């Protein structure tokens, strides 16, 4: 009896005007090659956050899968980053 566990990127989606990257990963458990369990996890990446000086600090995506990094780098243009920064500033209390 061989049990294996893999984590697969099931879906990468671009959401909204600010191009948030939503990632779905599946954790798959197999016994002798037959799937016996699957759990799903989602997380969302924004292009950055504001620091105390209202400068946009880029989100560190170095720990993400290569495919996720490629998508984020493609959609997080300077225009998107500027629009997101302006929204974050406008939404401050």
N, C-alpha and C positions, 0 to 999 in steps of 0.2 A: 504494500500500500504506500503510494507516494502522494504526499500532499504538497501542493505548490500555492504560493500567494503571489499575485502580480498586481501592479497598479497601472491602469491604462487610462490615457486621456481619451475620454469618450466624446467630448464636445468642446469646442472653443467658439464662443459667440461674441460678437461686437454689439454692445447695447447702448442705445441713446446717442444724443448729440455730442456727448463728451467722450464717446468711444471707450466706455468701460469694457474691459475684457473679462468675460465670465467663463470660467473653466470648470468643466465637470470631469471628475476623475472617478473611476470605478475600481474598487478593490475586489479582485476575483480570487476565490479559493477553489482549487480543483483537487479532486481525488482521482488518481490514475487517469488524468486527462479529462475527467467529467466535472463540469462546474457544479459545485454543491452550495456555493454562497456567493452573493454579490452585494456590496454596499456602495452607496453613491455619496459623494461629497462634492459640494460646489463652493467656489470662492470667486470673488470679484476683485479685479485689479483696477485702480484708478491711476491716471498718469502721474499724479503727485499730490502732495499736501503742502499747506502753507507753513512757513516757519514764523517766528515771532516778528520778523521784519516784512511779512507778507510776500516773501519770495517763494516761488514754487520750488519745492524739493522733489526731484524725480523719484518715483517709486523704484526701489531696488528689485529688479526682476531676475537677478542672477541665479536665484534658486529655483526658478521656474524651468520647465521643460523647454528644450530648444524650439519646438513648434510654437509654444506660447510666447516666448521671447520674440520670435520672428513676427508674429501677428501684432504684438504690442508695439514693436518698433516701426511697423508699417503704418499703423493707424494713429499713433500718437505723434502727429505732426506738430510743428511749431504753432500753427493756427489753433489746433485742438488744445494744446497746452495753455496758450494764452486765454482762450475762451474759458477753460476750466479754472484757471487762476482768477479770472475776473468774476466768475460765479462764486467761487469760494470767498472772495473778498466781499462781494455784495451780500452774501448770506451770513456774514459775521454778525453776532448780536451787538 
